[in-house]
Amino acid sequence: MKKFINSVDTLLEESLSGFAKAHADIVQLNRQPYFVKRKQITPSGKVALISGGGSGHEPLHIGFVGTGMLDAACPGQVFTSPTPDQMLAAAQAVENGGGVLFIVKNYAGDVMNFEIAAEMLECANASILIDDDVSLPKNHSTGRRGVAGTLIVEKIVGAAAERGADLASCKALGERVTRATASMGVALSSCTVPALGYPTFAINDDQMEMGVGIHGERGHVTLPLTNAKEIVAQLVNAIKEELAPQKGQTALLHVNGFGSTPLSELYLMYELAAQQWENHGVKIARSLVGNYTTSLDMAGCSITLSLMDDELLALWDAPVHTANLRWGC
């Protein structure tokens, strides 16, 4: 294992310190327990949006704290859920009369700990569960995982909260976006968790993992490596089967890197995906390409499609100013 670290035990602390210093105009770091919050106080009466999860997925979630998105984010150790006391402390720090909305990826630890925090929180609160990964069946024992579609929910709901939408409206909007969003990923290599010291799974040079998660999980099937066009076709077809978009449907297309895939390859995948969606009659009105929901040093990518209408497009376009997503400010 070759990584820029001093110690596995101090990796999260040192990384968070560096992040907070690099973006001191936007965020503040709280220690004991760890969470990142907006530098500016949440406006009075605004719904406070809080998300989080294990580290190793950066810039998700800490990179999306700021105007137009999250009020706070709770990072756990690598691929490990944050604790309820982190979530509770973050909520108490940023709530300012509008209640708290938790945005939770569907992983058992995240779900359990956010539920515990919500029960302890004395102010009005609600939760949105993100489960956009269509590589798993709907009747999977723990449900579908939350992956790159999480960013889209955070951005759109964040814009609505910034405009003054109340807690019930923000929750309903988030659930609406979640139902209209589907993702699927493919990996060419595994990732190496620092505490483990070796790849989480072995894969040959002539193989790929179709339907991977973002915590180093294997895909639902190991396939022979093929060309990019055929790979994109498999991802697009799985999403198309799930969302069943109508011809002429407007959509947002997000090609997300897992950490070690060059942007040149991600843009190639975007070009192929856009062509295939357009061949299916889908109008790609907005796009996002890059490493946003990563899996440490995994080589691979995911494709996310989110069906849009004029309201959702306006919320996507609304100003946002965070460390890793910013426009219109």
SVG drawing of the C-alpha trace seen along z (x, -y; Angstrom):
<svg xmlns="http://www.w3.org/2000/svg" viewBox="-45 -36 49 49">
<polyline fill="none" stroke="black" stroke-width="0.4" points="0.0,0.0 1.3,-3.4 -0.6,-6.4 0.2,-9.8 -0.5,-9.2 1.2,-9.6 -0.9,-7.1 -4.1,-5.3 -5.4,-6.5 -4.9,-10.2 -5.9,-10.2 -9.4,-11.5 -8.4,-14.2 -5.6,-15.5 -7.6,-15.4 -10.5,-17.3 -8.1,-19.9 -6.6,-20.4 -10.1,-20.7 -11.3,-23.2 -8.2,-25.4 -8.3,-25.2 -12.0,-26.3 -12.0,-28.5 -14.2,-31.1 -17.0,-28.6 -16.8,-26.0 -15.9,-25.5 -14.7,-22.2 -16.0,-21.1 -14.0,-18.6 -15.2,-16.2 -17.4,-15.2 -16.4,-15.8 -18.6,-17.6 -18.3,-20.3 -20.7,-23.2 -21.3,-26.4 -19.2,-29.3 -22.3,-31.6 -25.1,-31.0 -28.1,-29.2 -30.7,-31.9 -33.6,-32.1 -36.4,-29.8 -34.5,-28.0 -34.6,-24.2 -31.2,-22.9 -29.9,-20.1 -27.5,-17.6 -25.9,-14.6 -22.9,-12.4 -21.4,-9.0 -18.1,-7.2 -15.1,-9.2 -13.4,-7.9 -16.2,-9.3 -14.9,-12.9 -16.0,-15.4 -19.3,-13.8 -20.4,-15.0 -18.2,-17.7 -17.4,-19.2 -21.1,-20.1 -21.5,-22.2 -22.3,-25.8 -24.8,-28.1 -27.4,-26.3 -26.7,-22.8 -25.9,-21.4 -25.7,-23.2 -23.6,-20.5 -22.0,-17.1 -20.8,-14.4 -17.8,-12.3 -17.1,-8.9 -13.9,-6.9 -13.2,-5.4 -16.3,-3.6 -17.7,-3.7 -20.9,-5.4 -20.6,-8.6 -22.0,-8.2 -25.3,-9.5 -23.5,-12.1 -21.9,-13.6 -25.3,-13.9 -27.0,-15.3 -24.2,-17.9 -24.3,-19.0 -28.1,-19.4 -28.0,-21.4 -25.3,-23.6 -27.0,-24.6 -30.8,-24.4 -32.3,-27.9 -36.0,-27.5 -36.8,-25.7 -36.2,-22.2 -33.7,-19.6 -33.8,-17.4 -31.4,-14.5 -30.3,-13.1 -29.3,-9.5 -27.7,-7.0 -29.3,-3.6 -26.6,-1.7 -27.4,0.1 -25.0,-1.9 -26.0,-5.2 -29.7,-4.5 -29.5,-3.3 -27.3,-6.1 -29.3,-8.9 -32.5,-7.4 -31.0,-7.4 -29.9,-11.0 -33.4,-12.0 -35.0,-10.4 -32.8,-12.4 -33.3,-15.7 -35.8,-18.0 -36.6,-20.2 -38.8,-19.3 -37.0,-16.9 -37.4,-14.5 -35.3,-12.2 -34.9,-11.3 -33.5,-7.9 -31.4,-7.7 -31.5,-4.4 -30.6,-5.1 -28.3,-2.1 -30.2,0.1 -27.5,2.8 -29.5,4.3 -33.0,5.6 -35.9,3.7 -36.5,6.6 -32.9,6.8 -32.8,7.7 -31.4,4.3 -32.8,2.3 -30.9,0.5 -27.8,-1.5 -27.5,-5.2 -24.7,-6.3 -24.0,-9.2 -27.6,-10.3 -27.2,-11.6 -25.5,-14.8 -28.4,-15.6 -30.9,-15.3 -28.7,-17.5 -28.4,-20.2 -32.0,-20.4 -33.4,-20.2 -30.7,-22.6 -31.8,-25.2 -35.4,-24.8 -34.5,-25.2 -32.4,-28.3 -35.6,-29.8 -37.6,-29.2 -39.4,-25.9 -40.6,-24.4 -39.6,-21.0 -42.5,-19.0 -42.0,-20.5 -38.2,-19.8 -38.8,-16.2 -41.4,-15.7 -39.2,-17.2 -36.2,-15.0 -38.3,-11.9 -39.6,-13.0 -36.1,-13.5 -35.0,-10.2 -37.8,-8.3 -36.7,-10.0 -33.0,-9.2 -31.2,-6.0 -27.5,-5.1 -25.2,-2.1 -21.4,-1.7 -18.7,0.3 -15.1,0.8 -11.9,1.8 -10.0,2.2 -10.7,2.4 -9.9,-0.2 -7.5,0.1 -8.8,-0.9 -5.9,-2.3 -6.7,-0.3 -6.8,2.9 -3.7,2.3 -4.6,4.3 -7.4,4.2 -10.9,5.2 -11.2,7.6 -9.1,9.1 -9.8,8.6 -7.8,9.6 -6.6,7.1 -9.0,8.5 -12.1,8.3 -14.5,5.7 -17.0,5.6 -20.5,4.6 -22.8,3.0 -20.3,2.1 -21.0,0.1 -19.0,-2.8 -17.5,-1.0 -15.3,1.4 -18.0,4.0 -17.8,6.3 -20.3,5.9 -23.3,8.2 -21.3,9.9 -17.7,10.1 -17.5,9.8 -14.8,9.8 -13.5,6.3 -14.9,4.9 -14.9,1.5 -16.3,-1.7 -19.4,-1.7 -20.5,1.7 -19.9,0.9 -22.0,-2.3 -24.8,-0.4 -25.0,2.0 -25.2,-0.8 -27.7,-2.9 -30.0,0.1 -30.2,1.0 -31.1,-2.6 -33.6,-2.8 -35.3,0.3 -35.7,-1.2 -36.8,-4.8 -38.6,-4.0 -38.2,-7.6 -40.7,-8.8 -39.5,-10.1 -38.8,-13.8 -38.2,-13.5 -35.8,-16.1 -33.0,-14.7 -29.8,-15.5 -26.8,-13.1 -24.1,-12.7 -21.0,-10.7 -19.1,-10.2 -15.6,-8.9 -14.7,-6.6 -11.3,-8.3 -8.7,-6.9 -10.3,-7.3 -8.9,-10.2 -11.2,-13.0 -10.4,-12.2 -12.1,-8.7 -15.0,-10.2 -15.7,-12.6 -15.5,-9.8 -18.1,-7.9 -20.3,-11.0 -20.1,-11.4 -21.2,-7.8 -23.9,-7.9 -25.3,-11.2 -25.5,-9.6 -27.2,-6.5 -29.8,-8.5 -30.5,-10.7 -31.0,-7.6 -33.6,-6.6 -35.4,-9.9 -34.2,-11.5 -33.2,-15.1 -30.0,-15.8 -30.6,-19.3 -28.0,-19.4 -24.8,-17.5 -22.1,-16.9 -18.9,-15.1 -16.1,-14.4 -15.1,-12.7 -17.9,-13.6 -18.9,-10.4 -15.6,-8.4 -14.5,-5.1 -10.9,-6.0 -8.6,-4.9 -11.0,-2.7 -10.8,-2.9 -14.2,-3.0 -17.3,-5.2 -21.0,-5.4 -23.8,-6.8 -26.7,-8.6 -29.8,-9.8 -32.3,-12.1 -35.6,-12.9 -36.3,-16.6 -39.0,-19.2 -38.9,-23.0 -39.1,-23.3 -36.3,-20.8 -34.1,-22.4 -34.6,-25.8 -33.6,-24.4 -30.5,-22.7 -29.5,-26.0 -30.0,-28.0 -26.8,-29.5 -24.6,-27.2 -21.3,-28.0 -19.5,-25.0 -16.0,-23.7 -16.7,-21.3 -19.8,-22.6 -20.3,-26.3 -22.1,-28.4 -24.3,-31.5 -22.8,-33.2"/>
</svg>
